Amino acid sequence: MHREGTPSDVALYRARVRLRNGDTRTFKLLLFAASPDRLHAEALGPTGAPHLVVDAGGGQVAVAFPGDGVAYVGEAAPEILARVLGIAVTLPDLVAFLIDGRDPGVPGLSLRRDPGGTGLPREAQLVSGPAALQLTRRQWRPSPPDPGALGAGRAAPGLDLRPLAELPDLGLPAIGAGT
């Protein structure tokens, strides 16, 4: 029997994000988060293959596009997370919201998380003006054989590594004013 809220939880979500141009994208998202600052997220395409992978931890973040064979790596500063996730927040604050429901205190950002308590939420919503990110959990997934490899701030082997400064604009709105 699966016990929710364990450090090795990996959940599959239905995610919905509004882009800067007003378009809305819906996709499946595999998500792992562990205190204090470990995060691993895979945006899955229609066939189930990841088309975007974000792995962050230890103050570092890697943003990979497996289909293109490239990853952008560097420091997980709030302004970088705004470019990657659309949320100008520190990595520990984002992880604390996801697994503990703590408000990161970003001006202009409203959060809703259900249920309260600890562990990855069943539902979460981050809203700033017209911008929104909504997550609805669909199922739990088994932990990988080595959950310590998730949330390390590293890209998968074999990808062409580039600095985060070269990361293309993903079209995400900046949610919140930064920290």
Secondary structure, 3 states (H helix, E strand, C coil): CCCCCCCCCEEEEEEEEECCCCCEEEEEEEEEEECCCEEEEEEECCCCCEEEEEEEECCEEEEEEHHHCEEEEEECCHHHHHHHHCECCCHHHHHHHHHHCCCCCCCCCEEEEECCCCCCCCEEEEEECCEEEEEEEEEEECCCCCHHHCCCCCCCCCCEEEEHHHCCCCCCCCECCCC
